[in-house]
């Protein structure tokens, strides 16, 4: 393991000297199964529920919008990020945390630009999973929070023994899993493991995912080839009841009908058809987030994976309680809080964005000239007001080139009823 050393006011970061990705989920699950005789029964009950759901895909998750519809009811996941650090390099910035949230929202909503890298023969299987990840702004006691908790530790490196999840063991205690997704960002030492997830059905106090601080987000300490945020995308897939695409066995099954069998993990950044287990002519779906390719080679979840993940949020499902979480409160009337995506717009005015998604600039066109002189406010998903502009004509151009990629909300505010719409920044 090479150390992460500060150089003057900047940081030079290197990943462990290994050639390929490793995920600790399988070994961690085996460890839990050995230590908890009741876990297999709970896991089997959840699997039975998932299979039963698969026979009734017309069921809704919440508030309308069928699970197998192209227009999904968004599932909002409040997130708390526990940054457990031993030195300055490990104490990653808020901006690095936000860059990871942006990746999660692109990947789980099929808004990632690199869907263009999906081979044509698998492109029609790529799905919008309908998950929206937001940093919690209300803690378990009802107080306001940034959703980022920082804890200094004397522990130089953690294993997959969950010590980072307990204050008494040098980490930080989990928040209620029925209201939050816990993400611990730590130095995972030894074995080349970049992350692992809790097991669906496992203990409440250890629920969440762990990610190496050098494989988290897209900036700061994130180091190639794991610097595009896909380690967290992969681990949260496990948190949502996915297993590795090869089924953790030679030519195994991942419980999903539209992912092909493959012999084992795929590494690096491959291309072309890699045929194993008789899965020709198309071969391994190595561009799937649940394989082991480098970040640059991961592009998609399938519709079957989407349905499996979202089944957890059906009434009676393992993660159903999080739909009622009080961990995130979107208030469109407050400039300190991002407008909720489901807020009702003013029927008298619309905001049209072009292009959307945008890279450098976006033109906002109003339908109502009486709103001239109003302010256009741009919010991040975490509620931060990141940009404002005065509306002097019906079409206003906003330069968004400096904003990190992700989902934003643009709102017109003239002291009357407010209208808003969503912008995707690439």
C-alpha positions, -999 to 999 in steps of 0.1 A, spaced: 0 0 0 15 33 -11 8 62 13 -10 94 4 14 121 11 8 159 12 30 180 -10 31 216 0 -6 228 -3 -17 201 -27 -20 163 -25 -5 137 -47 -26 106 -45 -19 71 -56 -41 40 -54 -29 8 -39 -4 -9 -62 -28 -34 -76 -39 -40 -112 -76 -46 -108 -107 -38 -88 -118 -58 -58 -151 -55 -39 -153 -69 -3 -190 -76 -5 -188 -114 -11 -162 -120 17 -181 -97 40 -214 -116 34 -197 -150 40 -183 -136 73 -218 -125 84 -234 -158 74 -208 -177 96 -215 -154 126 -253 -151 124 -273 -183 120 -305 -164 116 -292 -143 86 -298 -170 59 -335 -172 68 -339 -134 66 -321 -133 33 -343 -161 19 -374 -143 30 -363 -111 12 -354 -132 -19 -389 -148 -19 -405 -114 -16 -384 -102 -46 -394 -131 -67 -431 -126 -58 -428 -90 -68 -413 -100 -101 -446 -118 -109 -466 -86 -102 -448 -58 -119 -479 -37 -123 -477 -28 -85 -467 7 -77 -439 18 -54 -456 50 -41 -478 78 -53 -485 63 -87 -462 54 -115 -457 17 -121 -423 1 -114 -420 -13 -149 -431 20 -165 -407 42 -183 -420 71 -161 -410 61 -126 -420 76 -93 -387 89 -80 -374 72 -49 -356 98 -28 -327 84 -7 -314 108 21 -277 102 24 -253 108 53 -216 106 45 -193 97 74 -158 109 65 -135 90 90 -100 102 85 -66 97 100 -47 124 81 -54 155 60 -55 135 27 -83 113 40 -104 142 51 -119 148 17 -137 180 8 -174 188 6 -169 193 -31 -156 158 -35 -186 144 -16 -209 164 -39 -191 151 -70 -200 116 -59 -237 124 -53 -238 138 -88 -224 106 -102 -249 85 -83 -278 105 -97 -266 103 -132 -259 66 -130 -291 56 -113 -312 78 -136 -294 68 -169 -283 104 -173 -246 95 -176 -231 106 -209 -211 74 -213 -242 54 -221 -229 60 -256 -203 34 -247 -229 6 -244 -227 -17 -274 -257 -16 -296 -268 -51 -288 -272 -42 -251 -283 -6 -254 -320 -13 -253 -315 -30 -219 -301 1 -202 -326 14 -177 -334 45 -157 -337 31 -122 -355 61 -108 -334 67 -76 -325 102 -64 -297 106 -38 -297 137 -17 -275 147 12 -297 146 44 -306 181 57 -324 168 88 -307 146 113 -322 118 135 -330 144 162 -348 167 138 -320 193 137 -305 207 105 -275 190 91 -252 191 60 -254 154 56 -216 152 60 -201 140 93 -164 142 99 -146 121 125 -108 120 132 -95 85 140 -63 71 154 -69 41 132 -46 42 102 -65 18 81 -97 -3 83 -106 -38 71 -141 -53 63 -148 -59 100 -172 -28 103 -150 -10 129 -154 22 109 -192 20 118 -187 23 155 -174 53 174 -161 30 201 -138 13 175 -124 45 159 -152 51 134 -186 68 134 -220 53 144 -246 47 117 -277 68 114 -311 50 113 -311 28 82 -349 33 79 -343 70 72 -308 72 57 -283 56 35 -250 56 54 -218 59 34 -185 57 52 -154 71 34 -123 57 50 -89 43 43 -95 6 35 -61 -10 41 -48 -43 28 -61 -66 1 -68 -40 -25 -105 -37 -16 -120 -4 -27 -154 -8 -11 -180 -31 4 -217 -30 13 -238 -43 41 -261 -73 33 -298 -68 28 -312 -84 59 -281 -78 80 -277 -59 113 -293 -24 115 -263 -8 132 -239 -17 103 -262 -9 74 -247 11 46 -217 11 22 -180 17 27 -157 33 1 -120 39 0 -113 76 0 -92 73 -31 -121 58 -51 -148 82 -40 -161 110 -63 -144 125 -93 -120 150 -78 -96 155 -49 -82 122 -37 -100 101 -64 -73 84 -84 -74 67 -118 -87 43 -129 -113 45 -101 -119 83 -103 -153 84 -119 -173 75 -88 -183 41 -100 -171 23 -68 -200 39 -49 -224 32 -77 -214 -5 -75 -215 -8 -37 -249 9 -35 -261 -16 -60 -253 -43 -34 -271 -21 -8 -301 -23 -31 -299 -61 -32 -279 -67 -63 -251 -92 -64 -222 -94 -89 -233 -100 -125 -215 -134 -126 -235 -145 -96 -203 -150 -75 -198 -184 -91 -185 -197 -123 -214 -192 -147 -236 -184 -118 -268 -164 -116 -274 -129 -103 -312 -135 -100 -318 -111 -129 -333 -124 -162 -319 -98 -186 -282 -101 -176 -263 -129 -194 -244 -155 -175 -207 -151 -175 -178 -171 -161 -164 -145 -137 -155 -109 -132 -142 -87 -160 -113 -64 -153 -97 -33 -170 -114 -15 -198 -123 -42 -224 -141 -39 -257 -157 -61 -282 -175 -94 -275 -161 -116 -247 -180 -149 -249 -181 -172 -218 -207 -197 -205 -222 -200 -240 -234 -164 -238 -226 -156 -275 -228 -138 -297 -230 -108 -275 -210 -121 -246 -204 -107 -211 -222 -75 -201 -189 -61 -187 -202 -25 -190 -227 -33 -162 -221 -15 -129 -221 -48 -111 -190 -61 -129 -154 -53 -120 -143 -32 -149 -125 2 -145 -147 32 -139 -144 43 -175 -159 10 -187 -191 10 -165 -222 24 -181 -255 7 -172 -280 -12 -151 -307 -33 -168 -345 -32 -165 -343 -65 -146 -318 -50 -121 -339 -19 -118 -370 -40 -109 -350 -61 -84 -337 -29 -66 -370 -12 -66 -388 -42 -52 -371 -34 -18 -394 -4 -16 -427 -22 -22 -450 -23 9 -435 -49 32 -401 -46 14 -369 -44 33 -363 -7 25 -399 4 23 -396 25 55 -371 49 38 -400 62 17 -413 79 48 -379 92 58 -378 127 74 -341 130 66 -346 153 37 -370 182 36 -372 201 4 -388 236 8 -393 256 -24 -399 288 -5 -365 288 11 -334 299 -7 -313 276 15 -332 245 4 -334 229 -30 -369 228 -45 -384 193 -43 -386 176 -77 -422 169 -72 -433 204 -62 -463 217 -81 -454 244 -106 -473 277 -112 -497 268 -140 -495 304 -154 -458 302 -164 -435 276 -177 -397 274 -179 -382 258 -210 -346 248 -210 -324 242 -240 -302 222 -242 -310 199 -214 -287 182 -204 -263 211 -208 -225 212 -208 -215 249 -210 -246 271 -212 -284 267 -210 -311 290 -224 -341 295 -201 -372 307 -219 -403 321 -200 -438 318 -213 -451 349 -194 -437 384 -201 -451 396 -169 -423 378 -151 -396 400 -166 -375 415 -138 -377 384 -117 -347 364 -105 -337 330 -118 -322 309 -90 -302 278 -95 -300 252 -67 -280 221 -62 -296 189 -50 -283 196 -16 -301 229 -13 -272 253 -20 -280 284 -41 -252 282 -67 -263 309 -92 -288 338 -97 -295 359 -127 -320 387 -134 -346 380 -162 -345 410 -186 -360 392 -216 -380 361 -223 -349 341 -231 -320 342 -207 -287 324 -212 -269 310 -181 -233 300 -181 -232 267 -162 -197 255 -173 -182 260 -139 -209 238 -121 -200 202 -113 -220 176 -132 -253 166 -116 -289 176 -112 -299 212 -105 -332 230 -101 -339 263 -118 -366 285 -102 -381 318 -112 -388 339 -81 -407 372 -83 -424 371 -49 -454 354 -62 -460 317 -67 -427 301 -79 -421 279 -109 -392 256 -114 -378 229 -135 -349 204 -135 -316 209 -153 -291 181 -159 -255 193 -161 -229 171 -178 
